[in-house]
């Protein structure tokens, strides 16, 4: 066993740690006192990854639960833990709060167990779980603590596991096998070449390999690339953009920077309350926790514990969707603890609307080209290879070159007038997701001078768009998902924690699926069920199409409540914003015509032709693409895959919100220190500007205090 093989090394490390017992005794005593009432015991532990290697990540707290106790494990080999013993109590308390708050998230029980409670599990695993998006989660098994030979407790963690990534985004075409042997080193070189030279096509990849002494034909490169994708499926994105641990190392560095700021007492620029707006146009659920009156370790300021989720129903829905929601009908916002501001209300349904999707797509493309001409700008399209971005690119190409089709690639294009009018930005990820379109559409058009192609090193570079030329308008496929449905529809096809949706399907009444999921996950307390339905039903009644099934309600929530956050998520990377910044990026599907199209009952039914076949999601858009490309493989097999959401989830630029004066609310690299917040926004500035005392949170707290008769946190012990 590898345990026996590695025990001597671990034991030596542990014995070295024992030499510091005298130094650490006061430190550990302080920690146990600090976390009293939250954890039954604090254990100095060793953390190992799946390969049996010591994990020395900065954040170092893991809480394991079972029915009788809650144990906090302190990572002995964390550099921060080794430094903590030198700090004064005030600094130590603030740093412990940062470490505790940066990773709190629910831990789910096994799906087959009927009782599913929401536990405040604190888990870092080499990354920071904070901000508006919380997808890096690993539930840990409870039970007896495992120990090394010398009695030191240890935990074995898998830092590569992601929550809710329940399908891989790659569609690999079936091609005739081209016999050619590749060594592991040559395969690795191919992956690196696709990343660096893939935007040039397979000839470019071949030339890049040739410079490394690897001789292959373009077809052999393409075929082996598909073999690599097929073999590694869900892991290939990590091959292209670094391992999950490497991508999230930015988060580690951000935590360290936050702690350094606390230690150095970095001066913070005060923000006057008079400069703040009257409502939030985008927000982090953590902000509601920061601004709540009661702040303690039982209710960490930057965590979403059951009380906050369950007592503020919009915060709870936001926790479930992993995205801060703003209801564009205004109904659900009324009882939220935060003051929210709507930028783009849901339009009233027009009974006379009769345009088909092709007409709406074509008209939108013509209007964007006209806008670019008026502003003397070029259009820059972010192409991911997915359905939304491919369809909008097809619309723009149809408008620019109406007589050209991929099947007639030999046809000459008069590109003198159109040269560089359209710039396609893509990465190796984009090409891997839809290689046929890249080879048969984009490269021929680029060769003819009809378009320009510029590479993105990887998806993270999307965050650098602000540094690009001001003479461009960037076009994205955002809001396409909101028009057609929701990524959560995928839960009906692959087992996940959303078990009722998987078990009953998309045609089941939403009360039997969505509501049951929220109850099972602890987002809604059973005793609040009727109150929650009374809050949610008026919102359902606002829909322009009847909301009956799971498909209906997930689409309506996505269109009405997630729309504004999606429109603004690319703007979360700027320390400062102006209204002119918002004009730099245009979302193709963010128009009233697309919304009106989605309100027509026949179109609503067509969004997913067969609710039992996941590949029929967004079929109208796939039909529009097929009409142009005649690529039946993409039409039949392409599955929805998130793009920009993954960019944001990997971000280490954390904000608490943006208000309607475009103030970016941020205090420190990771916004985890309440003391840093108080320094930047003194005299409860944020609370005065954005907290609503009469929200649902306050009502539920009063209701709970009367009906339950005991401390809210006690019921989770």
C-alpha positions as CSV (number, residue, x, y, z in Angstrom):
1,X,0.0,0.0,0.0
2,X,1.2,3.5,-0.8
3,X,0.4,4.5,2.9
4,X,3.0,2.1,4.2
5,X,5.5,3.4,1.6
6,X,4.9,7.0,2.4
7,X,4.5,6.8,6.2
8,X,8.2,7.3,7.0
9,X,8.2,10.6,5.1
10,X,5.0,11.8,6.8
11,X,6.2,10.7,10.2
12,X,9.4,12.6,9.8
13,X,7.4,15.7,8.8
14,X,5.1,15.2,11.7
15,X,7.9,14.8,14.2
16,X,9.5,18.0,13.0
17,X,6.2,19.6,13.6
18,X,6.1,18.3,17.2
19,X,9.2,20.3,18.0
20,X,7.1,23.4,17.7
21,X,4.6,22.2,20.3
22,X,5.7,24.7,22.9
23,X,5.5,27.5,20.4
24,X,2.2,26.4,19.1
25,X,0.4,25.6,22.3
26,X,-0.7,29.1,23.0
27,X,-1.6,29.5,19.3
28,X,-3.8,26.3,19.2
29,X,-5.4,27.3,22.5
30,X,-6.4,30.6,21.0
31,X,-7.8,28.9,17.9
32,X,-9.9,26.5,20.0
33,X,-11.3,29.4,22.0
34,X,-11.9,31.4,18.9
35,X,-13.9,28.6,17.3
36,X,-15.7,27.4,20.4
37,X,-19.4,27.0,19.8
38,X,-18.8,26.4,16.2
39,X,-16.6,23.2,16.3
40,X,-16.3,20.6,18.9
41,X,-12.5,20.2,18.4
42,X,-9.6,21.7,16.5
43,X,-7.1,19.1,15.1
44,X,-3.7,19.9,13.7
45,X,-3.7,17.7,10.6
46,X,-1.9,16.8,7.5
47,X,-3.6,17.1,4.1
48,X,-2.8,14.9,1.1
49,X,-4.0,15.0,-2.5
50,X,-5.1,12.0,-4.5
51,X,-1.5,11.2,-5.4
52,X,-0.4,11.1,-1.7
53,X,1.4,14.4,-1.9
54,X,1.3,16.9,0.9
55,X,-0.9,19.9,0.1
56,X,0.6,23.1,1.3
57,X,-2.1,25.5,0.1
58,X,-2.5,28.7,2.0
59,X,-6.0,28.3,3.3
60,X,-6.0,25.6,5.9
61,X,-9.4,24.9,7.5
62,X,-11.6,21.9,6.8
63,X,-14.7,21.1,8.9
64,X,-16.0,17.5,8.9
65,X,-19.5,16.8,10.0
66,X,-21.3,13.8,11.3
67,X,-24.5,13.6,13.5
68,X,-22.7,14.1,16.8
69,X,-19.8,16.5,16.2
70,X,-18.1,19.0,14.0
71,X,-14.3,18.8,13.8
72,X,-12.1,21.6,12.4
73,X,-8.8,20.4,10.8
74,X,-5.9,22.8,10.7
75,X,-3.3,22.1,7.9
76,X,0.0,21.9,9.7
77,X,2.0,22.4,6.4
78,X,0.2,25.5,5.3
79,X,2.8,28.4,5.1
80,X,0.1,30.7,6.6
81,X,-0.4,28.4,9.6
82,X,3.4,28.4,10.2
83,X,3.4,32.2,10.2
84,X,0.2,32.6,12.3
85,X,1.9,31.9,15.7
86,X,3.8,35.2,15.4
87,X,0.8,37.4,15.1
88,X,-1.0,39.4,17.8
89,X,-4.5,38.4,18.8
90,X,-6.3,41.2,16.9
91,X,-4.5,40.3,13.6
92,X,-4.8,36.6,14.3
93,X,-8.6,36.8,14.9
94,X,-9.1,38.7,11.6
95,X,-6.9,36.3,9.7
96,X,-8.7,33.3,11.1
97,X,-12.0,34.9,10.1
98,X,-10.6,35.3,6.5
99,X,-9.5,31.7,6.4
100,X,-12.8,30.5,7.8
101,X,-15.0,32.6,5.6
102,X,-13.3,32.1,2.3
103,X,-14.6,28.6,1.7
104,X,-17.9,28.0,3.4
105,X,-20.4,26.1,1.3
106,X,-22.9,23.3,1.7
107,X,-21.9,19.7,1.9
108,X,-24.5,17.3,0.5
109,X,-25.4,13.9,1.7
110,X,-25.7,11.0,-0.7
111,X,-28.6,11.2,-3.1
112,X,-30.2,7.9,-1.9
113,X,-30.5,9.2,1.7
114,X,-33.8,10.9,2.2
115,X,-32.6,13.5,4.7
116,X,-30.5,16.1,3.1
117,X,-29.3,19.0,5.3
118,X,-27.4,22.0,4.4
119,X,-24.1,22.0,6.4
120,X,-21.7,24.9,6.7
121,X,-18.6,23.1,5.4
122,X,-15.5,25.1,5.2
123,X,-13.2,23.7,2.5
124,X,-10.4,25.4,0.6
125,X,-8.4,22.7,-1.2
126,X,-5.9,25.0,-2.8
127,X,-8.5,27.5,-4.0
128,X,-10.7,30.3,-2.7
129,X,-14.4,29.6,-2.9
130,X,-16.0,33.0,-2.7
131,X,-17.5,35.8,-4.8
132,X,-20.7,35.4,-6.8
133,X,-19.7,32.0,-8.2
134,X,-19.1,29.0,-6.1
135,X,-18.5,25.9,-8.2
136,X,-15.3,24.6,-6.7
137,X,-16.7,22.4,-4.0
138,X,-15.8,18.9,-2.7
139,X,-18.1,17.2,-0.2
140,X,-16.0,15.3,2.3
141,X,-17.2,12.1,4.0
142,X,-17.8,12.3,7.7
143,X,-16.9,9.5,10.1
144,X,-14.0,8.5,12.2
145,X,-10.9,10.5,11.8
146,X,-8.1,8.6,10.0
147,X,-4.6,8.9,11.6
148,X,-1.0,8.2,10.7
149,X,1.2,5.8,12.6
150,X,2.1,8.5,15.1
151,X,-1.5,9.5,15.7
152,X,-1.5,12.6,13.5
153,X,-4.9,13.0,11.8
154,X,-4.9,13.2,8.0
155,X,-7.3,14.0,5.2
156,X,-7.0,12.8,1.7
157,X,-8.5,15.4,-0.7
158,X,-9.2,15.6,-4.4
159,X,-8.5,19.2,-5.5
160,X,-9.6,18.5,-9.1
161,X,-13.2,17.7,-8.4
162,X,-15.7,20.3,-9.5
163,X,-19.4,20.6,-8.5
164,X,-22.1,20.6,-11.1
165,X,-19.9,19.9,-14.0
166,X,-22.1,17.1,-15.0
167,X,-21.1,16.7,-18.7
168,X,-18.1,17.3,-20.8
169,X,-18.3,20.1,-23.4
170,X,-16.6,18.3,-26.2
171,X,-18.3,16.9,-29.2
172,X,-15.8,14.8,-31.2
173,X,-16.7,13.8,-34.7
174,X,-16.3,10.2,-35.9
175,X,-13.6,10.1,-38.5
176,X,-11.7,7.4,-40.4
177,X,-8.7,6.3,-38.3
178,X,-5.4,7.4,-39.7
179,X,-2.8,4.9,-38.5
180,X,0.1,6.8,-36.8
181,X,1.9,6.1,-33.5
182,X,2.4,9.0,-31.0
183,X,4.6,8.9,-27.9
184,X,3.3,10.5,-24.7
185,X,5.9,13.3,-25.3
186,X,4.6,13.9,-28.8
187,X,1.0,14.0,-27.7
188,X,1.9,16.6,-25.1
189,X,3.7,18.6,-27.8
190,X,0.5,18.4,-29.9
191,X,-1.7,19.7,-27.1
192,X,0.8,22.6,-26.6
193,X,0.9,23.3,-30.3
194,X,-2.9,23.5,-30.6
195,X,-2.9,26.1,-27.8
196,X,-0.1,28.2,-29.4
197,X,-0.8,27.7,-33.1
198,X,-4.3,26.2,-33.4
199,X,-5.8,29.5,-34.6
200,X,-3.7,29.0,-37.8
201,X,-5.3,25.6,-38.5
202,X,-3.9,22.1,-38.7
203,X,-1.2,23.2,-41.2
204,X,0.0,25.7,-38.6
205,X,0.0,23.0,-35.9
206,X,2.0,20.7,-38.2
207,X,4.6,23.5,-38.8
208,X,4.9,24.2,-35.1
209,X,5.5,20.5,-34.4
210,X,8.0,20.3,-37.3
211,X,10.1,23.0,-35.6
212,X,10.3,20.7,-32.6
213,X,11.5,17.8,-34.8
214,X,8.1,16.0,-34.9
215,X,7.1,15.2,-38.4
216,X,3.3,14.6,-39.0
217,X,0.8,15.5,-41.6
218,X,-2.0,17.9,-41.0
219,X,-4.5,15.0,-41.1
220,X,-2.5,13.0,-38.6
221,X,-2.4,16.0,-36.2
222,X,-6.1,16.5,-36.5
223,X,-6.9,12.8,-36.1
224,X,-4.7,12.4,-33.0
225,X,-6.2,15.6,-31.5
226,X,-9.6,14.0,-31.7
227,X,-8.2,10.8,-30.1
228,X,-6.8,12.9,-27.2
229,X,-10.1,14.7,-26.8
230,X,-12.0,11.4,-26.9
231,X,-9.7,9.7,-24.4
232,X,-9.5,12.6,-21.9
233,X,-12.9,14.3,-22.5
234,X,-13.5,16.3,-19.3
235,X,-9.8,16.7,-18.6
236,X,-8.8,18.2,-22.0
237,X,-9.7,21.7,-20.9
238,X,-7.3,21.3,-18.0
239,X,-4.6,20.2,-20.5
240,X,-5.0,23.3,-22.5
241,X,-5.2,25.9,-19.7
242,X,-3.3,24.3,-16.9
243,X,-4.6,22.0,-14.2
244,X,-7.5,23.0,-12.1
245,X,-5.1,23.5,-9.2
246,X,-2.9,25.8,-11.3
247,X,-5.8,27.8,-12.6
248,X,-7.0,28.3,-9.1
249,X,-3.6,29.2,-7.7
250,X,-4.5,32.8,-8.5
251,X,-7.1,32.4,-5.7
252,X,-4.3,31.2,-3.3
253,X,-2.3,34.2,-4.2
254,X,-5.3,36.5,-3.6
255,X,-5.8,35.1,-0.1
256,X,-2.2,35.6,0.7
257,X,-2.4,39.2,-0.6
258,X,-5.5,39.7,1.6
259,X,-3.7,38.5,4.7
260,X,-0.6,40.6,3.9
261,X,-2.9,43.6,3.6
262,X,-4.2,42.9,7.1
263,X,-0.8,42.4,8.5
264,X,0.6,45.5,6.9
265,X,-2.4,47.6,7.8
266,X,-2.5,48.8,4.3
267,X,-4.3,52.2,4.2
268,X,-7.6,52.1,2.4
269,X,-9.3,55.0,0.6
270,X,-12.5,55.9,2.4
271,X,-15.6,55.9,0.2
272,X,-18.2,58.5,1.1
273,X,-21.7,57.2,1.5
274,X,-23.0,60.2,-0.5
275,X,-21.0,58.8,-3.5
276,X,-22.8,55.5,-3.4
277,X,-25.9,54.7,-5.5
278,X,-29.4,53.9,-4.4
279,X,-29.4,50.3,-5.6
280,X,-27.3,47.4,-6.9
281,X,-27.2,46.4,-10.5
282,X,-25.1,43.3,-9.7
283,X,-24.3,41.9,-6.3
284,X,-22.7,39.0,-4.5
285,X,-24.8,37.0,-2.1
286,X,-21.9,37.4,0.4
287,X,-22.7,41.1,0.6
288,X,-26.0,40.3,2.3
289,X,-24.1,38.3,4.9
290,X,-21.6,41.1,5.5
291,X,-24.4,43.6,6.0
292,X,-26.6,41.5,8.3
293,X,-26.6,42.7,11.9
294,X,-25.4,39.6,13.6
295,X,-21.8,38.7,12.6
296,X,-20.1,35.9,14.4
297,X,-18.3,32.7,13.7
298,X,-21.6,30.9,13.9
299,X,-22.7,33.2,11.1
300,X,-19.4,34.0,9.3
301,X,-19.6,37.4,7.5
302,X,-18.6,36.0,4.1
303,X,-20.5,32.8,4.1
304,X,-23.9,31.6,3.1
305,X,-25.1,29.6,6.1
306,X,-28.6,28.1,6.3
307,X,-30.1,31.1,8.2
308,X,-29.2,33.6,5.5
309,X,-30.1,31.4,2.6
310,X,-33.4,30.3,4.1
311,X,-34.5,33.6,5.6
312,X,-33.9,35.7,2.5
313,X,-35.6,33.8,-0.3
314,X,-33.9,35.7,-3.2
315,X,-30.5,35.1,-1.6
316,X,-31.5,31.4,-1.3
317,X,-32.4,31.2,-5.0
318,X,-29.1,32.9,-5.9
319,X,-27.2,30.4,-3.8
320,X,-28.9,27.6,-5.7
321,X,-28.2,29.1,-9.1
322,X,-24.6,30.0,-8.1
323,X,-25.5,33.4,-9.5
324,X,-26.8,36.6,-7.9
325,X,-30.3,37.1,-9.2
326,X,-32.3,40.4,-9.9
327,X,-35.9,39.9,-10.9
328,X,-36.6,42.1,-13.9
329,X,-40.3,42.0,-13.2
330,X,-39.5,43.5,-9.7
331,X,-41.8,41.1,-7.9
332,X,-39.1,39.0,-6.1
333,X,-36.9,42.0,-5.4
334,X,-39.5,43.6,-3.1
335,X,-38.7,41.4,-0.1
336,X,-34.9,41.1,-0.6
337,X,-32.6,42.4,2.2
338,X,-30.6,44.3,-0.4
339,X,-31.8,47.3,-2.5
340,X,-31.6,46.2,-6.1
341,X,-31.9,48.3,-9.3
342,X,-33.3,47.0,-12.6
343,X,-31.6,48.2,-15.8
344,X,-33.5,46.3,-18.4
345,X,-37.1,45.3,-17.4
346,X,-38.9,42.3,-19.0
347,X,-40.8,43.8,-21.9
348,X,-44.6,43.5,-22.2
349,X,-45.7,40.7,-24.5
350,X,-46.7,41.9,-28.0
351,X,-49.6,39.8,-29.2
352,X,-48.9,40.9,-32.8
353,X,-45.3,39.7,-32.9
354,X,-44.8,37.2,-35.8
355,X,-41.1,37.2,-36.8
356,X,-39.4,33.9,-37.2
357,X,-36.0,33.3,-35.6
358,X,-34.1,33.5,-38.9
359,X,-35.5,37.0,-39.5
360,X,-34.7,38.1,-35.9
361,X,-31.1,36.8,-36.3
362,X,-30.6,38.4,-39.7
363,X,-32.0,41.8,-38.6
364,X,-29.9,41.8,-35.5
365,X,-26.7,41.2,-37.6
366,X,-27.6,44.0,-40.0
367,X,-28.2,46.4,-37.2
368,X,-24.8,45.6,-35.6
369,X,-23.0,46.1,-38.8
370,X,-24.8,49.4,-39.3
371,X,-23.9,50.4,-35.7
372,X,-20.2,49.6,-36.4
373,X,-20.3,51.7,-39.6
374,X,-21.9,54.6,-37.7
375,X,-19.2,54.6,-35.1
376,X,-16.4,53.8,-37.6
377,X,-15.6,50.6,-35.6
378,X,-14.9,47.0,-36.3
379,X,-16.9,44.2,-34.9
380,X,-15.0,41.8,-32.8
381,X,-16.8,38.5,-32.2
382,X,-15.9,36.2,-29.3
383,X,-16.3,32.8,-30.8
384,X,-16.3,29.8,-28.4
385,X,-17.4,27.1,-30.8
386,X,-20.7,26.8,-28.9
387,X,-24.2,27.1,-30.3
388,X,-24.8,30.7,-29.3
389,X,-21.6,32.2,-30.6
390,X,-21.6,30.1,-33.7
391,X,-25.1,31.1,-34.6
392,X,-24.4,34.8,-34.2
393,X,-21.2,34.5,-36.3
394,X,-23.3,32.8,-39.0
395,X,-25.7,35.7,-38.9
396,X,-23.0,38.3,-39.4
397,X,-21.3,36.2,-42.2
398,X,-24.7,35.9,-44.0
399,X,-25.1,39.7,-43.8
400,X,-21.5,40.4,-44.9
401,X,-21.3,37.8,-47.7
402,X,-24.9,36.8,-48.5
403,X,-23.8,34.7,-51.6
404,X,-21.1,32.6,-49.9
405,X,-21.6,29.3,-48.3
406,X,-19.0,26.7,-47.0
407,X,-20.2,24.2,-49.6
408,X,-19.2,26.7,-52.3
409,X,-15.8,27.6,-50.8
410,X,-14.3,27.8,-54.4
411,X,-16.5,30.8,-55.0
412,X,-14.5,34.0,-55.1
413,X,-15.3,36.7,-52.5
414,X,-15.0,40.4,-53.3
415,X,-13.6,41.3,-49.9
416,X,-12.1,44.7,-50.8
417,X,-14.9,46.5,-49.1
418,X,-15.4,44.1,-46.2
419,X,-11.7,43.4,-45.2
420,X,-11.2,43.6,-41.5
421,X,-14.8,44.7,-40.9
422,X,-15.3,41.5,-38.9
423,X,-12.6,40.1,-36.5
424,X,-13.1,36.6,-35.0
425,X,-11.4,36.1,-31.6
426,X,-11.0,32.4,-30.7
427,X,-8.8,30.1,-28.7
428,X,-7.7,26.5,-28.9
429,X,-10.8,25.7,-26.8
430,X,-13.0,27.3,-29.5
431,X,-11.4,25.2,-32.3
432,X,-11.6,22.0,-30.2
433,X,-15.3,22.6,-29.6
434,X,-16.1,23.1,-33.3
435,X,-13.1,22.2,-35.5
436,X,-15.2,21.8,-38.7
437,X,-16.4,25.4,-38.6
438,X,-12.9,26.6,-38.1
439,X,-11.5,24.7,-41.0
440,X,-14.3,25.0,-43.5
441,X,-15.7,28.5,-42.7
442,X,-13.3,30.7,-40.9
443,X,-9.9,29.7,-42.5
444,X,-11.2,30.0,-46.1
445,X,-12.8,33.4,-45.3
446,X,-9.6,34.6,-43.7
447,X,-7.5,33.4,-46.7
448,X,-9.8,35.3,-49.0
449,X,-9.4,38.4,-46.8
450,X,-13.1,38.5,-45.9
451,X,-12.5,38.3,-42.2
452,X,-9.6,38.5,-39.7
453,X,-8.9,35.9,-37.1
454,X,-7.1,36.8,-33.8
455,X,-6.2,34.3,-31.2
456,X,-7.0,34.3,-27.5
457,X,-4.3,32.4,-25.5
458,X,-7.1,30.8,-23.4
459,X,-10.5,31.7,-22.0
460,X,-8.9,33.8,-19.2
461,X,-7.7,36.3,-21.8
462,X,-11.4,37.4,-22.2
463,X,-10.9,39.4,-19.1
464,X,-8.3,41.5,-20.9
465,X,-10.7,42.8,-23.5
466,X,-10.7,46.1,-21.7
467,X,-7.1,46.6,-22.8
468,X,-8.0,46.2,-26.5
469,X,-8.4,49.0,-29.1
470,X,-11.2,51.4,-28.5
471,X,-12.0,51.2,-32.2
472,X,-13.8,47.9,-31.7
473,X,-17.2,46.8,-30.6
474,X,-17.0,43.3,-29.0
475,X,-20.0,41.0,-29.7
476,X,-20.7,38.1,-27.4
477,X,-23.3,35.3,-27.4
478,X,-24.5,36.2,-23.9
479,X,-28.3,36.0,-23.2
480,X,-28.7,33.2,-25.7
481,X,-29.1,30.7,-22.9
482,X,-31.7,33.0,-21.2
483,X,-33.8,33.1,-24.4
484,X,-33.9,29.3,-24.8
485,X,-33.8,27.8,-21.3
486,X,-31.1,27.1,-18.7
487,X,-28.0,25.1,-18.3
488,X,-29.7,23.5,-15.3
489,X,-32.0,21.6,-17.8
490,X,-29.0,19.3,-18.1
491,X,-29.7,17.9,-14.7
492,X,-32.6,15.9,-16.1
493,X,-30.1,13.8,-18.0
494,X,-27.1,13.2,-15.7
495,X,-27.3,12.3,-12.0
496,X,-26.4,15.2,-9.7
497,X,-27.5,16.7,-6.4
498,X,-30.6,17.9,-8.3
499,X,-32.1,14.4,-8.0
500,X,-35.8,15.2,-8.3
501,X,-35.2,16.8,-11.7
502,X,-33.2,13.8,-12.9
503,X,-35.8,11.4,-11.5
504,X,-39.0,13.1,-12.8
505,X,-37.8,14.9,-15.9
506,X,-38.4,18.3,-17.5
507,X,-42.2,17.7,-18.1
508,X,-43.0,17.2,-14.4
509,X,-44.7,20.0,-12.5
510,X,-42.1,22.4,-11.2
511,X,-43.5,22.1,-7.6
512,X,-42.4,18.4,-7.7
513,X,-38.9,19.1,-9.0
514,X,-37.5,22.6,-8.4
515,X,-39.4,23.1,-5.1
516,X,-38.4,19.6,-3.9
517,X,-34.7,20.2,-4.8
518,X,-34.8,23.5,-2.8
519,X,-36.3,21.6,0.2
520,X,-33.9,18.7,-0.1
521,X,-30.9,21.0,-0.2
522,X,-32.0,23.0,2.7
523,X,-32.5,26.2,0.7
524,X,-36.0,26.3,2.0
525,X,-37.0,25.2,5.5
526,X,-40.0,22.8,5.5
527,X,-41.9,25.2,7.9
528,X,-41.3,28.1,5.4
529,X,-42.7,26.1,2.4
530,X,-46.1,27.9,2.3
531,X,-44.4,31.3,2.9
532,X,-42.0,30.6,0.0
533,X,-44.8,29.6,-2.4
534,X,-46.7,32.8,-1.5
535,X,-43.6,34.8,-2.3
536,X,-42.8,32.9,-5.6
537,X,-46.3,32.4,-7.1
538,X,-46.8,36.0,-8.1
539,X,-43.5,35.9,-10.0
540,X,-44.7,32.8,-11.8
541,X,-47.9,34.6,-12.8
542,X,-45.9,37.4,-14.4
543,X,-44.6,35.1,-17.2
544,X,-45.9,35.7,-20.7
545,X,-46.2,32.0,-21.2
546,X,-47.9,29.6,-18.7
547,X,-45.4,28.2,-16.2
548,X,-46.4,24.6,-15.5
549,X,-43.4,22.3,-16.0
550,X,-39.8,22.2,-14.8
551,X,-38.6,23.3,-18.3
552,X,-41.0,26.3,-18.1
553,X,-39.9,27.5,-14.6
554,X,-36.1,27.1,-15.3
555,X,-36.5,29.1,-18.5
556,X,-38.5,31.9,-16.8
557,X,-36.1,32.1,-13.9
558,X,-33.2,32.4,-16.3
559,X,-34.8,35.0,-18.5
560,X,-36.3,37.1,-15.8
561,X,-33.8,36.8,-12.9
562,X,-30.4,35.9,-14.4
563,X,-30.5,38.2,-17.4
564,X,-29.0,41.3,-15.8
565,X,-26.1,39.4,-14.1
566,X,-25.2,37.7,-17.3
567,X,-25.3,41.0,-19.2
568,X,-22.9,42.5,-16.7
569,X,-20.6,39.7,-15.7
570,X,-17.8,40.7,-18.1
571,X,-17.8,44.1,-16.5
572,X,-16.9,42.7,-13.1
573,X,-13.1,42.7,-13.9
574,X,-12.8,46.5,-13.9
575,X,-11.7,48.4,-10.8
576,X,-13.6,51.4,-12.2
577,X,-16.5,51.7,-14.6
578,X,-18.2,54.3,-16.8
579,X,-21.3,54.2,-18.9
580,X,-19.1,54.3,-22.0
581,X,-17.5,51.1,-20.9
582,X,-20.8,49.3,-21.2
583,X,-21.0,50.4,-24.8
584,X,-17.8,48.5,-25.6
585,X,-19.4,45.1,-25.3
586,X,-22.7,44.2,-27.0
587,X,-24.6,40.9,-26.4
588,X,-26.1,39.7,-29.6
589,X,-29.2,38.2,-28.0
590,X,-29.9,41.1,-25.7
591,X,-32.8,42.6,-27.7
592,X,-36.5,42.9,-27.3
593,X,-37.2,41.0,-30.5
594,X,-35.4,37.9,-29.2
595,X,-37.4,38.1,-26.0
596,X,-40.7,38.6,-27.9
597,X,-39.8,35.6,-30.1
598,X,-39.4,33.5,-26.9
599,X,-42.8,34.6,-25.6
600,X,-44.7,33.0,-28.5
601,X,-46.1,29.6,-27.3
602,X,-45.1,27.8,-30.5
603,X,-41.5,29.1,-30.2
604,X,-41.4,28.2,-26.5
605,X,-42.3,24.6,-27.4
606,X,-39.6,24.6,-30.1
607,X,-36.7,25.7,-27.8
608,X,-36.1,22.1,-26.9
609,X,-37.9,19.8,-29.3
610,X,-37.8,16.7,-27.2
611,X,-37.5,17.2,-23.4
612,X,-36.1,13.7,-23.1
613,X,-33.2,14.3,-25.5
614,X,-30.6,16.8,-24.3
615,X,-29.1,17.3,-27.8
616,X,-32.4,19.0,-29.0
617,X,-31.8,21.9,-26.6
618,X,-31.6,25.1,-28.7
619,X,-32.7,23.2,-31.8
620,X,-33.9,26.4,-33.6
621,X,-30.4,27.9,-33.4
622,X,-28.9,24.6,-34.5
623,X,-31.2,24.6,-37.5
624,X,-30.2,28.1,-38.3
625,X,-26.5,27.0,-38.3
626,X,-27.2,23.9,-40.3
627,X,-29.0,25.9,-43.0
628,X,-25.7,27.7,-43.5
629,X,-23.1,24.9,-42.9
630,X,-24.9,21.7,-43.8
631,X,-22.8,20.1,-41.1
632,X,-25.2,17.4,-39.8
633,X,-22.8,16.1,-37.2
634,X,-22.9,19.4,-35.2
635,X,-26.7,19.6,-35.7
636,X,-27.3,16.1,-34.4
637,X,-24.8,15.8,-31.6
638,X,-23.7,19.2,-30.3
639,X,-24.5,19.8,-26.6
640,X,-24.8,23.0,-24.7
641,X,-21.6,23.9,-22.9
642,X,-20.9,26.9,-20.7
643,X,-18.2,29.3,-21.7
644,X,-18.1,32.7,-20.0
645,X,-19.4,31.3,-16.8
646,X,-16.3,29.2,-16.5
647,X,-14.1,32.3,-17.1
648,X,-15.8,34.1,-14.2
649,X,-15.6,31.0,-11.9
650,X,-11.8,31.0,-12.3
651,X,-11.5,34.7,-11.6
652,X,-9.4,36.0,-8.7
653,X,-10.9,39.5,-9.1
654,X,-13.6,39.5,-6.5
655,X,-16.2,42.2,-6.0
656,X,-19.1,42.6,-3.7
657,X,-21.3,44.4,-6.2
658,X,-21.8,47.3,-8.6
659,X,-24.3,50.0,-7.8
660,X,-26.4,52.1,-10.2
661,X,-23.8,54.9,-10.2
662,X,-21.3,52.2,-11.5
663,X,-19.3,52.2,-8.2
664,X,-17.5,48.9,-8.0
665,X,-17.8,47.7,-4.4
666,X,-14.5,46.1,-3.4
667,X,-12.2,46.0,-0.4
668,X,-9.1,44.0,-0.8
669,X,-8.1,41.3,-3.3
670,X,-10.7,38.8,-2.1
671,X,-13.2,41.0,-0.1
672,X,-12.9,38.7,2.9
673,X,-11.9,41.0,5.7
674,X,-14.7,42.8,7.4
675,X,-12.1,45.1,9.0
676,X,-11.0,46.1,5.5
677,X,-14.6,46.8,4.5
678,X,-15.1,49.0,7.5
679,X,-11.9,50.9,6.7
680,X,-13.0,51.6,3.1
681,X,-16.7,52.2,3.8
682,X,-16.7,53.7,7.4
683,X,-19.8,54.4,9.5
684,X,-21.7,51.4,8.0
685,X,-21.6,53.1,4.6
686,X,-22.6,50.0,2.6
687,X,-25.3,49.1,5.0
688,X,-26.8,52.6,5.0
689,X,-26.9,52.6,1.2
690,X,-28.0,49.1,0.3
691,X,-29.6,47.3,3.3
692,X,-33.4,47.0,3.7
693,X,-34.6,46.3,7.2
694,X,-38.1,45.4,6.1
695,X,-36.9,42.6,3.8
696,X,-38.0,39.0,3.8
697,X,-34.9,38.2,5.9
698,X,-36.2,40.3,8.8
699,X,-39.7,38.9,8.5
700,X,-38.5,35.3,8.6
701,X,-36.2,36.0,11.5
702,X,-39.1,37.4,13.5
703,X,-41.3,34.4,12.5
704,X,-38.6,31.9,13.4
705,X,-37.9,33.5,16.8
706,X,-41.6,33.1,17.7
707,X,-42.3,29.6,16.2
708,X,-39.0,27.8,16.9
709,X,-38.2,29.1,20.3
710,X,-34.5,28.4,20.2
711,X,-31.3,29.6,18.5
712,X,-31.3,29.2,14.8
713,X,-27.9,27.8,14.6
714,X,-28.6,25.1,17.3
715,X,-30.8,23.1,14.9
716,X,-27.8,22.4,12.7
717,X,-25.5,21.1,15.4
